[in-house]
């Protein structure tokens, strides 16, 4: 099961949304075979760490 974890522990997502600056929300829709889910999550985690 996919878990959402904050990328910035100093500024939680709900605090970011309440701020006066315009947030950017990225929505990705995936259709992945069940056996490919672990590889997808690993790649997504790697990309998220790079984006930090």
C-alpha atoms as one frame of an Amber mdcrd trajectory, in Angstrom:
protein
   0.000   0.000   0.000   1.272   3.444  -0.896   2.057   5.696   2.041   2.326
   9.448   1.799   5.143  10.910   3.856   6.057  14.584   4.109   9.175  15.556
   2.214   9.704  18.621   4.408   9.311  17.796   8.091   9.824  21.474   9.022
   6.840  22.681   6.974   4.005  20.136   6.810   1.910  20.038   3.632  -1.190
  21.488   5.316   0.839  24.470   6.539   2.163  24.946   3.015  -1.376  24.910
   1.617  -2.527  27.570   4.124   0.323  29.921   3.173  -0.221  33.026   1.038
   2.078  31.811  -1.729   0.604  29.662  -4.420   1.403  25.997  -3.853   2.033
  23.616  -6.688   0.273  20.269  -6.547   1.553  17.446  -8.709  -0.822  14.581
  -9.411   0.521  11.414 -10.980  -1.845   8.650 -12.023  -0.208   5.270 -12.457
  -1.446   2.000 -13.836   1.136  -0.519 -12.762   1.127  -4.287 -12.688   1.093
  -5.492  -9.086   4.480  -7.175  -9.414   6.017  -3.860 -10.578   4.794  -1.798
  -7.604   7.954  -2.265  -5.451  10.184  -1.061  -8.314   7.903   1.913  -8.966
   7.942   2.948  -5.298  11.731   2.636  -5.155  12.143   4.791  -8.273   9.593
   7.323  -6.976  11.423   7.551  -3.632  14.708   8.123  -5.450  13.160  10.910
  -7.533  11.578  12.491  -4.441  14.940  12.523  -2.629  16.577  14.164  -5.642
  13.833  16.814  -5.784  14.404  17.677  -2.112
